[in-house]
Structure formats: structure tokens, C-alpha cells
Amino acid sequence: MNEAERIAGVYREPALRDGARWDLRNPGNRAILAERRDHMKRLLQRQGWLPLGDRKVLDVGCGGGAELAWFRELGTSSLTGIDLLPERVEAARKAYPDIDFRVANAEHLEFPDQSFDVVLAFTLFTSILDPQMAANVAREIQRVLRGGGGLLWYDFRYDNPANKNVRGVGARRVRELFGDLEGQLETVTVIPPLARRLGPLTAAGYPLLAALPPMRSHLLGLLLKPAKNAV
């Protein structure tokens, strides 16, 4: 079994397939989502990229497509998502028929060089345990990202001792993978299992916990490809 097959098998497990952990009826999950999207909008606005207009967006590891679909609210309709699992892509196509979803292994992206202005890598690299595959995916992302464009990174920085199929990716590792990109990473997201337990205390408790750096489990950043690398 190669690494791509291992990852596909993991995400076909019922506990991950149904997405119940991220059910938005849970106020903690809603708080996580709202915080992340507020931070992303701020990062994009800082670059003067909002509204996105004709900028092209690629989501690598798009899952069911909801995160990519949200980018329509930021002013672009040029959206493409890829995922390893055909069943996820099929579900995404049904949910968002106006978006281009494709089955693909991100080690070999079937797009020309510098095709996209923004590439999303959300909770992607923590699932890739093989260093060579991670390097291959990072190389492909940088290849299809245009000079002057940006990688929007969101992934967790801590190992999960209860899940051997993932590995936290810290800031140093991000720099190793994307050494040619420039930008800062910030810590966000209250540790999800804790956030989900806040219940009616979420409105008051989430901001208090988010103010404590050790409670922030993820890294978020917009990493820019120097414009000198544009064609």
C-alpha cells in the first residue's frame, strides 16, 4: 500500500466519512469556523485581494467542497477543488454543481505552471505521513501557484496521541516544505475537542481560551510566492 492508498483508506473510515465531529449544530464548531474565516478575510484584505474578482482558487484536498464554496462570498467564481476520494468529489459536485471538482492525487496536478492565484491547503499535510509525498505535494502546489499569488495554509500544529494517522505540522516544517514562499503564520483555533465541550458557555469561553497561546492548536497564514517568479 502506498501513501495515497493509506490516506484514502483512512478517510473512508466511518468516523471520518460522516463528518459528525464537525457538525455545525455544535456551538464550538461554529466558533472555530467563524474565527478561521474572519482571520482568512483579514489576511486576504491585507493584501488588497478582496473582493477576489477574477482570481483563480484551487483547493487541494477539498473534501465535500464546503470550504471552497465559501470563497464565492469573497467575490470569485473561478474555483477548482481536487480530492483523492471519488465519493467525496461526487458529493461535492452534487452539492455545488457550479464548481469544478476533480479526482486527483496532489503529487501530480494536471494544471499548467502558475495556473492559480490562491491555493488552499486546509488540514492536508497533517494527513501525509510520508516525507517524500509531502515534498511532492508541496512542489506541485508551488508550481501551479502564480508569482505574486499565495498559499492559504490552515492545519494543526500538535500531534494527536489518539490518532496515529495524522501528525502535527509546526511552523518550522511548513518553512521546510515551502521555503520559497514568504509570510507569517499565526496560531488560531481553540483545541477542537475542548471547544466542542463548551456548550452554552461558548460565546464567553471561546474568546477567553483563544487568548491563551497553548490553547490554539492550528497554524493559519497566507504565504506568498514572490512576484519575481511570475512568467
C-alpha positions as CSV (number, residue, x, y, z in Angstrom):
1,M,0.0,0.0,0.0
2,N,1.4,3.4,-1.0
3,E,0.9,6.6,1.0
4,A,-2.0,7.8,-1.2
5,E,-3.8,4.5,-0.8
6,R,-3.2,4.6,3.0
7,I,-4.7,8.1,3.2
8,A,-7.7,7.2,1.1
9,G,-8.4,4.2,3.3
10,V,-8.2,6.3,6.5
11,Y,-10.7,8.8,5.2
12,R,-13.1,6.0,4.2
13,E,-13.4,5.0,7.8
14,P,-16.9,5.8,9.1
15,A,-15.7,8.1,11.9
16,L,-14.2,10.4,9.3
17,R,-16.6,9.8,6.4
18,D,-19.7,11.1,8.1
19,G,-18.0,14.3,9.4
20,A,-20.1,14.2,12.7
21,R,-17.3,15.7,14.7
22,W,-17.6,19.0,12.7
23,D,-21.4,19.2,12.9
24,L,-22.2,22.9,13.0
25,R,-25.0,22.4,15.4
26,N,-22.3,22.3,18.0
27,P,-21.6,25.9,19.0
28,G,-17.9,25.2,19.5
29,N,-17.6,24.1,15.9
30,R,-19.4,27.2,14.8
31,A,-17.0,29.4,16.8
32,I,-14.0,27.6,15.2
33,L,-15.4,28.2,11.7
34,A,-16.3,31.8,12.3
35,E,-12.9,32.6,13.8
36,R,-11.0,30.9,10.9
37,R,-13.0,32.7,8.3
38,D,-12.6,36.1,10.0
39,H,-8.8,35.6,10.1
40,M,-8.7,34.5,6.4
41,K,-10.7,37.5,5.3
42,R,-8.3,39.7,7.2
43,L,-5.3,38.1,5.6
44,L,-6.7,38.5,2.1
45,Q,-7.9,42.0,2.8
46,R,-4.4,43.0,4.0
47,Q,-3.1,42.0,0.5
48,G,-5.8,44.1,-1.1
49,W,-7.3,40.9,-2.7
50,L,-10.9,41.4,-1.6
51,P,-13.1,41.1,-3.5
52,L,-11.2,38.3,-5.2
53,G,-12.7,39.2,-8.6
54,D,-11.1,37.1,-11.4
55,R,-8.5,35.5,-9.1
56,K,-8.4,31.7,-9.5
57,V,-8.6,29.5,-6.4
58,L,-7.6,25.8,-6.1
59,D,-8.5,23.8,-3.0
60,V,-6.1,20.8,-2.6
61,G,-7.9,18.1,-0.6
62,C,-11.3,19.8,-0.9
63,G,-13.4,17.1,0.7
64,G,-17.1,17.8,0.3
65,G,-16.4,21.3,-1.1
66,A,-18.0,23.5,1.6
67,E,-14.8,25.5,2.4
68,L,-14.1,26.1,-1.3
69,A,-17.7,27.1,-1.9
70,W,-17.5,29.8,0.8
71,F,-15.0,31.6,-1.4
72,R,-17.8,32.6,-3.7
73,E,-18.8,35.0,-0.9
74,L,-15.3,36.6,-1.3
75,G,-16.2,37.6,-4.9
76,T,-14.8,34.9,-7.2
77,S,-16.5,32.2,-9.2
78,S,-13.2,30.7,-10.6
79,L,-13.0,27.8,-8.2
80,T,-11.4,24.3,-8.5
81,G,-11.2,21.5,-6.0
82,I,-9.3,18.2,-6.0
83,D,-9.5,15.2,-3.7
84,L,-8.2,11.7,-3.6
85,L,-11.6,10.1,-2.9
86,P,-14.1,9.8,-5.8
87,E,-17.0,9.6,-3.4
88,R,-16.1,12.9,-1.9
89,V,-15.7,14.5,-5.2
90,E,-19.1,13.2,-6.3
91,A,-20.7,14.5,-3.2
92,A,-19.1,17.9,-3.8
93,R,-20.3,18.0,-7.4
94,K,-23.9,17.3,-6.3
95,A,-23.7,20.0,-3.5
96,Y,-22.1,22.6,-5.6
97,P,-22.6,21.9,-9.3
98,D,-21.2,25.3,-10.4
99,I,-17.7,24.4,-9.1
100,D,-15.1,22.4,-10.9
101,F,-14.3,19.3,-8.7
102,R,-11.9,16.6,-9.8
103,V,-10.4,13.4,-8.5
104,A,-6.7,13.7,-8.3
105,N,-3.5,12.9,-6.4
106,A,-1.9,16.2,-5.5
107,E,1.5,14.8,-6.2
108,H,0.7,15.2,-9.9
109,L,-1.6,18.2,-10.5
110,E,-2.9,18.3,-14.1
111,F,-2.7,22.1,-14.4
112,P,-0.1,24.3,-16.2
113,D,2.5,26.2,-14.2
114,Q,1.2,29.3,-12.5
115,S,-2.4,28.5,-13.1
116,F,-3.8,29.7,-9.7
117,D,-3.7,32.9,-7.7
118,V,-4.7,31.3,-4.4
119,V,-4.1,27.7,-3.3
120,L,-5.8,26.3,-0.2
121,A,-4.1,23.7,1.9
122,F,-6.5,23.1,4.8
123,T,-5.8,20.1,7.2
124,L,-4.0,18.5,4.3
125,F,-0.3,17.9,5.2
126,T,-1.1,16.5,8.7
127,S,-2.6,13.5,7.0
128,I,0.5,12.9,4.8
129,L,3.0,10.8,6.9
130,D,5.4,10.0,4.2
131,P,8.0,12.8,3.8
132,Q,8.5,12.2,0.1
133,M,4.8,12.5,-0.7
134,A,4.6,15.7,1.4
135,A,7.6,17.1,-0.6
136,N,6.0,16.1,-3.9
137,V,2.6,17.8,-3.0
138,A,4.4,21.0,-1.8
139,R,6.4,21.1,-5.0
140,E,3.3,20.8,-7.1
141,I,1.4,23.5,-5.1
142,Q,4.3,25.9,-5.7
143,R,4.4,25.0,-9.4
144,V,0.8,25.8,-10.1
145,L,0.8,28.9,-7.9
146,R,1.5,32.1,-9.9
147,G,4.1,34.5,-8.9
148,G,2.5,37.1,-6.7
149,G,-0.1,34.6,-5.6
150,G,-0.5,33.0,-2.2
151,L,-0.9,29.7,-0.4
152,L,-3.6,29.9,2.3
153,W,-2.4,27.4,4.9
154,Y,-4.6,26.1,7.8
155,D,-3.5,22.9,9.7
156,F,-2.9,21.7,13.2
157,R,0.5,22.0,14.9
158,Y,0.0,19.4,17.6
159,D,0.3,15.7,17.4
160,N,-2.9,13.8,18.3
161,P,-1.9,10.9,20.5
162,A,-5.2,9.2,19.9
163,N,-4.8,9.2,16.1
164,K,-1.8,7.6,14.6
165,N,-2.9,8.5,11.1
166,V,-2.1,12.2,11.5
167,R,1.0,14.2,12.6
168,G,1.1,17.8,13.6
169,V,2.9,20.2,11.3
170,G,4.8,23.0,13.1
171,A,6.0,26.3,11.6
172,R,9.5,25.0,11.0
173,R,8.1,22.1,8.9
174,V,5.9,24.5,6.9
175,R,9.0,26.5,6.1
176,E,10.9,23.4,5.1
177,L,8.1,22.4,2.7
178,F,7.5,25.9,1.3
179,G,10.9,27.5,1.5
180,D,10.3,29.8,-1.5
181,L,7.2,31.3,-0.1
182,E,7.1,34.4,2.2
183,G,4.7,35.3,5.0
184,Q,3.8,34.8,8.6
185,L,1.9,32.0,10.4
186,E,-0.3,32.7,13.3
187,T,-1.8,30.4,15.9
188,V,-5.6,30.1,15.9
189,T,-8.4,27.7,16.8
190,V,-9.1,26.5,20.4
191,I,-8.3,22.8,20.6
192,P,-11.4,21.3,18.9
193,P,-12.3,18.6,21.5
194,L,-12.2,21.3,24.2
195,A,-14.1,23.9,22.1
196,R,-16.9,21.3,21.4
197,R,-17.4,20.8,25.2
198,L,-18.1,24.5,25.9
199,G,-21.8,24.2,25.1
200,P,-23.8,27.2,26.3
201,L,-20.5,28.8,27.6
202,T,-19.1,29.1,24.1
203,A,-19.8,32.7,23.5
204,A,-17.9,33.8,26.6
205,G,-15.5,30.9,26.9
206,Y,-14.2,30.5,23.4
207,P,-12.6,34.0,23.2
208,L,-11.0,33.5,26.7
209,L,-9.4,30.3,25.7
210,A,-8.4,31.7,22.3
211,A,-6.4,34.3,24.1
212,L,-4.1,31.7,25.6
213,P,-1.4,30.6,23.0
214,P,-1.1,27.0,24.2
215,M,-4.9,26.5,23.6
216,R,-4.5,27.5,20.0
217,S,-4.0,24.2,18.1
218,H,-3.7,25.3,14.5
219,L,-1.5,27.5,12.2
220,L,-3.0,29.9,9.7
221,G,-1.2,32.0,7.2
222,L,-1.1,33.4,3.7
223,L,2.3,32.5,2.2
224,L,3.2,34.5,-0.9
225,K,5.1,33.4,-3.9
226,P,7.5,36.2,-4.9
227,A,6.3,38.2,-7.9
228,K,9.7,37.8,-9.5
229,N,8.8,34.1,-10.1
230,A,5.9,35.2,-12.3
231,V,6.1,34.4,-16.0
